[in-house]
Amino acid sequence: MDGDHRHVENSRRSALNLMISRTREVSILSRRSNYSTIKIVLLLGGRLQAFQEVNMPNGGVEEAVERARVQRELIVLLQQLSVQSQRLTRTFASSQGLHVTDVEALLHLMHAESSGHPLTTGQLSSALGLSSGATTAVVDRLERVGQLRRDRSDSDRRKIHLHYGEQGYELALQFFRPLGLLSSAVMEQFTEEELVTVRSFLQQIIASFITHCDQTNSAS
């Protein structure tokens, strides 16, 4: 190893040790001679929060540690978003006298219909992960209270599509309109380019969730 290379490696090692001593939140589990990759454990309050392998940028260890910290914060925020979304679903369900599964079904119907591809009962069953009988019970219950309606497909009269009922749509609009206004106000603070980046991030995160669930279900 020549002197310049040894000097760079020693400098990085010193920076790494300094970062550990300053934050007391980072432990390096393995090192490679060229420091191209480091494995980082984030410890918060003495408890394991994250373990990941991070590619160390040319700038040094500090950037790698900061990237690991930001990634962990994003994971925590996604978890908090999931919790609050479930809370919102329960609140709406309670206000309408519905089950949480009913609201999940309505959300699937709304998204499918907005994309121009309304669902059949079989497709809703797959989306909910329920048996055919359980899904039929959900559909019957929602139809009785005016939250959805059944219509025969124009292209194939044998198919029956499920649509958001007018009464259900109006109730959902009344409940979620204030949240829509709040969300719009938040998005106005970001540029179009930033929103496109966030959209891409969320699309890929959602895809990873779907992949994990599909793999887990197929393995069981």
Sequence and secondary structure as in RCSB ss.txt:
>XXXX:A:sequence
MDGDHRHVENSRRSALNLMISRTREVSILSRRSNYSTIKIVLLLGGRLQAFQEVNMPNGGVEEAVERARVQRELI
VLLQQLSVQSQRLTRTFASSQGLHVTDVEALLHLMHAESSGHPLTTGQLSSALGLSSGATTAVVDRLERVGQLRR
DRSDSDRRKIHLHYGEQGYELALQFFRPLGLLSSAVMEQFTEEELVTVRSFLQQIIASFITHCDQTNSAS
>XXXX:A:secstr
  HHHHHHHHHHHHHHHHHHHHHS EEE    TT SEEEEEEEETTEEEEEEEEE  TT HHHHHHHHHHHHHHH
HHHHHHHHHHHHHHHHHHHHHT  HHHHHHHHHHHHHHHTT  EEHHHHHHHHT  HHHHHHHHHHHHHTTSEEE
EE SS TT EEEEE HHHHHHHHHHHHHHHHHHHHHHTTS HHHHHHHHHHHHHHHHHHHHHHHHHHHH 
